[in-house]
Amino acid sequence: MTHDPQQDKAYDWEASFAHSTIQGLKSIHYGRNWIKWACKQYKVPVPTVVLQKKGRNFSGYRPIDHRIWLHKPNLNVWTALHEAAHAIARHL
């Protein structure tokens, strides 16, 4: 996969907001609901959403099995929607 400089700019821009590192959701259930809502807006399949395993410090989307991992310290609406955007883009 080639490096995308726009990706770096987008991630840097997102990280500049204080809310990007705040745990705002009480449980993974709320993250799943936001991701489900976003996917339904674009009529794409809702991915499986799980908490990231211990020892890993990031959230992410894996297109090979349409799965989103949410990192507990950053369990917030913004992270959930960011990862949902990857899933949505994959299916558009």
N, C-alpha and C positions, 0 to 999 in steps of 0.2 A: 504494500500500500504506500502511495506517495504521501509526502508531507504536505499539508494544506496550511499555508500561512494565515488564511482567513480564519481557520479553526482557532489558531493561537490568539488572534485578535478578539474573536468572540468570547473565548474562555477568559481572557484577561479582562474584558469589559464586564462580564458577569461577575467575576471575582471582585471587582471594584465596589460592588454593593455590599453593605454590611450584612444584609439579610441572607447572603449566599452561604454563610457559615453558622447560621442560627438553627438550632433544632426546634422547629415550630410545630411539629406534628407529634401527637402523643403515642402513636403506634404505626406500624406498617400498614394497618387497615386504612388509615386516612390517606397514605401515599397511594395505595392501590386505587382508592376512589377517585383521586385526582387524575391518575393515569388513565383510568377507565373513561372518565369524563372527556379528557382530551382526545383519546382515540375515537370515541363515538362522534365527536365533532367532525372528524375527517373520514368516518366510516371505514376505519382500518381495524384489523384484529387487535384485541387487547392482549398485551404480552403477559407472561407470568411475571409476578413481582415478588421478590424475596429480599430479606435482609442480607447484607454482605457478610460473608464469613469473617470470624475473628482473624486478626492478623493482616487483613487487607484494609487499606484506608481510602477507598474511593467508591463512588457509585458508577454504574455503567450500564450500557445496553449491549447485548450480544446478539447480533442478527441471526447467527447460525441456528439458534433455538428460540429466538424471539423472547428473550428473557431480560428483565431489568433487575439489577441489584441496587439496593439503596443502603448507603453507609449510615449507620445509626446516628453518629454525631452530627451529620448533616441531613437528618430526616426532616425535610421541610418542603413546602409547596413548590418552591423555585427549583429545587433539585429534582423533584418528581416530574415536573413539567419539562425540565431540560431533557431528562432521559426519555420521557414520552415523545419529545420532538424527534429524537433519533429514530425511535420505532415508527413514528408516523412517516418521516421522510423515507424510510426504507420501503414503505408500502405505497407511496404515491407514484 
